Amino acid sequence: MSDNTTTSEPTWKTQYPIRRTAEHKTSRRGFTKLIGASLLAAAGGYLIKDKLFTHPISGPKTTVATTSEIEVGGYKLFKYPETQPCILIRLSETDYAAYSQACTHLMCPVHYDAPKQQLVCPCHSGYFDALTGNVISGPPPRPLPRYKVSIEGDQIVVG
């Protein structure tokens, strides 16, 4: 008996003709470097964006309260411009801060913890610095939006 086997190429090699020399043009190390550099660039841009764009948001001026209405360490909830829930905090005798009351994680309402000078999101334990609005800990991805506060006579004006 004779063996009729031939040494021709398998069918899949003729259907997908990839040359072995071109098969490994990109090494795993090169691919990993590319992905790592891309991730670093994206993360760096995200961090720089938060540092550059944390200035107070301006809009129409609205009188929120009087200086005698809120004690030091106290706060008042208000809507700004007309529909957005916000919180005004009296940090000291002369310092006030106004923030959006919606957490930047999942929009849960934040509340003020005066002894710690923090804004707290109870939904997922997010903490923000009451002086700056920056994230202290938790899942929020960015600082709370801050609104410009000014004192005109005895009126506290936001915007």
C-alpha positions in Angstrom: 0.0 0.0 0.0 1.1 3.4 -0.8 0.6 6.5 1.3 -1.3 9.1 -0.7 -0.8 12.0 1.7 0.5 15.2 0.2 2.4 18.0 1.9 0.2 20.8 0.5 -0.8 23.7 2.8 -4.0 23.5 4.8 -7.0 25.3 3.5 -7.1 27.9 6.2 -3.6 29.1 5.2 -4.7 29.8 1.7 -7.9 31.6 2.9 -6.0 33.8 5.5 -2.6 34.4 4.0 -0.7 36.1 6.8 3.0 36.0 6.3 4.9 34.9 9.4 7.3 37.8 9.1 4.4 40.4 9.3 2.7 38.5 12.0 4.6 40.1 14.9 5.2 43.7 13.7 3.9 45.1 17.0 5.4 43.4 20.0 3.5 42.9 23.3 5.9 45.3 25.0 5.3 48.0 22.3 1.5 47.5 22.5 1.6 47.8 26.4 3.7 51.0 26.1 1.2 52.5 23.7 -1.8 51.6 26.0 0.0 52.9 29.1 1.0 56.2 27.5 -2.6 56.7 26.3 -4.0 56.0 29.8 -1.4 58.4 31.4 -2.2 61.1 28.9 -6.0 60.8 29.5 -5.6 60.8 33.3 -3.2 63.7 33.2 -5.7 65.7 31.1 -8.5 64.9 33.4 -6.6 66.0 36.5 -5.3 69.2 34.8 -8.9 70.0 33.7 -10.1 69.9 37.3 -7.3 72.2 38.5 -7.8 74.7 35.8 -11.6 74.9 35.8 -12.6 75.1 39.5 -13.4 78.9 39.4 -16.8 80.0 40.7 -19.7 79.8 38.3 -21.2 83.2 37.5 -24.8 83.9 36.6 -27.7 86.2 37.4 -27.5 87.9 40.8 -29.9 86.6 43.4 -30.3 87.7 47.0 -30.3 84.6 49.1 -30.3 85.8 52.7 -29.2 88.5 55.1 -26.0 88.3 57.1 -28.0 88.1 60.3 -30.0 85.2 59.1 -27.2 82.6 59.0 -24.9 82.1 62.0 -21.3 81.0 61.7 -21.2 77.3 60.9 -24.8 77.5 59.6 -26.2 77.0 56.2 -29.2 77.8 54.1 -30.7 75.9 51.2 -31.8 77.8 48.1 -32.5 77.4 44.4 -30.2 79.0 41.8 -30.8 80.3 39.3 -34.4 79.2 39.9 -34.5 75.5 39.9 -31.1 74.1 40.9 -30.9 73.1 44.6 -27.9 74.8 46.2 -26.4 75.3 49.7 -25.0 78.5 51.2 -22.6 78.0 54.0 -21.3 80.6 56.5 -17.7 79.5 57.1 -16.7 82.4 59.3 -17.8 85.9 60.2 -16.9 87.2 56.8 -16.6 84.1 54.6 -19.4 82.4 52.7 -19.5 79.7 50.1 -22.3 78.5 47.8 -22.3 75.2 46.1 -24.6 73.0 44.0 -26.3 70.6 46.4 -26.1 67.8 43.9 -23.2 65.4 44.4 -21.1 65.0 41.3 -21.2 61.2 41.7 -25.0 60.4 41.3 -26.6 63.7 42.1 -27.7 62.8 45.7 -28.2 65.9 47.9 -25.2 66.8 50.0 -25.5 68.3 53.5 -23.1 70.4 55.6 -21.2 68.9 58.6 -20.1 72.1 60.5 -17.6 70.5 63.0 -15.6 68.9 60.2 -16.2 71.7 57.7 -17.2 69.2 55.1 -20.1 68.6 52.7 -21.3 65.0 53.0 -23.1 62.9 50.4 -24.8 60.1 52.5 -25.7 57.9 49.4 -22.2 56.6 48.8 -20.0 58.3 51.5 -18.7 61.1 49.4 -16.9 64.0 51.2 -16.2 67.5 49.9 -14.1 70.3 51.5 -16.5 73.1 52.5 -13.8 75.8 51.8 -13.0 74.8 48.2 -15.6 72.2 47.1 -12.9 69.7 46.2 -13.4 66.0 46.8 -11.8 64.7 50.0 -12.8 61.1 49.6 -15.4 58.7 48.1 -16.6 58.1 44.6 -17.3 61.7 43.4 -15.3 62.3 40.2 -15.0 66.1 40.5 -15.5 69.0 42.9 -18.9 70.5 43.6 -19.9 73.4 41.3 -19.2 76.6 43.2 -21.2 79.9 42.9 -19.8 83.4 43.4 -21.0 85.0 46.7 -20.8 88.7 47.5 -22.0 90.8 50.4 -24.0 94.0 49.4 -24.8 95.9 52.6 -26.4 93.2 54.8 -27.6 91.1 51.8 -25.8 87.9 50.7 -25.9 87.8 46.9 -25.1 84.8 44.8 -24.1 85.2 41.1 
